[in-house]
Amino acid sequence: MQGGPARGGEEARLLAQIAAGDAESFAALYDRYSRPVYSLAWKMLGDSHAAQEITQEVFEGIWRGAAAYRPGRGTARSWILALAHHKSVDAVRRQRIRVAEPLPDLPADAPDVVGQVLQRVEGAQVRAALETLSEGQRAVVVLAYYGGYTQAEIAARLGVPLGTVKTRMRDGLLRLRGVLRDVEESVT
């Protein structure tokens, strides 16, 4: 994609119009970025069906969340491709989980009660572990892993130096690892 600042301004304008519900602007942005988003997802996943799903998720996210784009934090292109990257990483993680832990065959109409319970227990454990972090550590970890922000974006958002974000991230993840390991050991 070429076009420099003029194109970047046009794309920012399209995103602002999408945030206001303009379907034509959405169609224009989709025409411009569906191939790059698909290509990025395909390169990461190696699966055309999964790449199509990621492309759909990204553009659904753009339609619902275009107002979250902030021109001062980067170009529209980088924001869109970052969304595609984050969704692709999530898909890769889901694939690894599926491959590593095959589920037993259950009747099609059987509710996955065990899975629901485990997910709630694990979620509660992660939330409790996050509460053990300092406010600064928790902020950077949550923004990175739940918000999908890069460390540079987090630094800009929180108004702290990039080195501070990196230190808080490292220290927070080490603390989480220790707390969650302790929880796991107490269960086994």
C-alpha positions, 0 to 999 in steps of 0.5 A: 500500500502506498499513498503516504500521509494523504492516504493515511488521512483518507483512511482515518477519515474512513474510520471516523465515518465507519464509527458513525455507521457509514456502510459505504466507508466500511466497504471502501476500507474493506476493499482496500484492506481485506487482502492484506488482512487475509494475507497476514492471517494466512501467513501466520495460520497457514490455513485459508479457512482460518484466514477467512475467519480472521479476516471476517473477525477483523472487519467485524471488529472494525465495524463495531470498534472504529471509534477506538482508532486514535490517529495520533497513535499510528496510521490506520493501516498499522491499526488494522494490521495490528488487529489482524495480527492480534486475532491471528495470534489468538487463533494460533493459541486456540489451535495449539490448545486444540492440538495439545488437548483433544477432547473426548467424543460427547453426544452432540446435544451434551453441554460442555459442563466440565469445560465451562466450570474449568474456564470459570475456575481458571478465569477466577484464578487469573483474575485473583493472580492479577490482583496480586500485581502492583497497579502499574504492573496490572495496567500494562499486563491487562492493556497488552493481553486483554487490550491488544496494545503494543508496549509502545502504545501502552507507554503512550496511553499511560504517559510513561517511558517505554522502558518503564512499560517493559520493566513493569511487564517483565516483573508483572509476568514473573509475578503472575507465573509464580502465583499461578504456579503456586495455585497449580501446585496446590491443586495437584 
